[in-house]
Amino acid sequence: MWSYLANPERFERLARTLTPVMWALAGVLFLVGIPWALVLSPPDYQQSDTVRIMYVHVPAAWLAMAAYAGMGAASFVYFVWRHNLADLAARALAPVGAVFAFLCLATGAIWGRPMWGAWWVWDARLTSMLVLFLLFLGYIALRAAVEDERLAARMGSILAMAGLINLPIIKFSVDWWNTLHQPASVLRFDGPTIHASQLWPLLVMALAFTALLTALVLTSMRTLIAQRRADALMRRREQRLEAEELARS
Amino acid sequence: MSAVADWAAMGGYAGWVWGAWGVTTLCVGALALLTLRSSARARARLAALEAEAALTQRPGGGAS
């Protein structure tokens, strides 16, 4: 599958149809999910209407982790097989993941203040999520700081793979340590413990964010491919102008 | 209180709920806008360079 997708032209053909489909799908899912989450779903018996923060907080957390998992997997594929598209995928995922990780932390703080009485606590779940956000920022900074593109790609892939260790730590932090953060209530071995009236809108919102993430990443990957092609043409243009200059003198 | 105002009050937690949704809308909207803008710019730049390259490659267009 990797080699099949590693062909840029095949990817371009697939992405040309898939990208607008994903944007449209995200739009439709948000049109269903937002009113469901904000109006139709019931307030929580303990948390009242603050539970509506869950519909953005939880998808943001899941997708930040999914984005990092994707970045790590793409980095592995790039590191082993040197497929350029895998590197582009990792690069495209980083800013999206950073925004989702930030949103998870920000909406979590806004939810924590009225429910826990604190914007922030150095609890295992919150701290490991902060580390995830910093990993995204570190990856972006590293890619921006190293001029040599191939070296930057290799260094970035190593950083991204090393950071993968943080994902199980985030997931199981609520089981391994005593945390203020609640334990898992959706992704559990014995099935979800939240009521269907809150679970369904949550799943629709999560799917909407997933479609949006896919649309954003595909769009960014195509942008990076176009930039690369344009840079190559620019170099050829400069060479041609230089040759003409030489011929004239 | 009307039904709409009652709903907007979010059981007394309006600031928290709308704050969280607001920051999400703002960040996601900005990310989508920036992504689409840089995509449009990159495509326009590539199209211009490709058009110029095609022009110079034509016989009599400049390059041999």
Interface residues (C-beta under 8 A of the other chain):
Chain A: L38 V39 P43 S48 D49 T50 R52 I53 V56 H57 A60 P95 V96 V99 F102 L103 A106 T107 I110 W111 R113 P114 L212 L216 T219 S220 R222 T223 L224 A226 Q227 R229 A230 L233 M234 R236 R237 R240 E244
Chain B: W7 M10 G11 G12 Y13 W16 V17 G19 A20 W21 V23 T24 C27 V28 L31 A32 T35 L36 S38 S39 A42 R43 R45 L46 L49 E50 E52 A53 T56 G62 A63
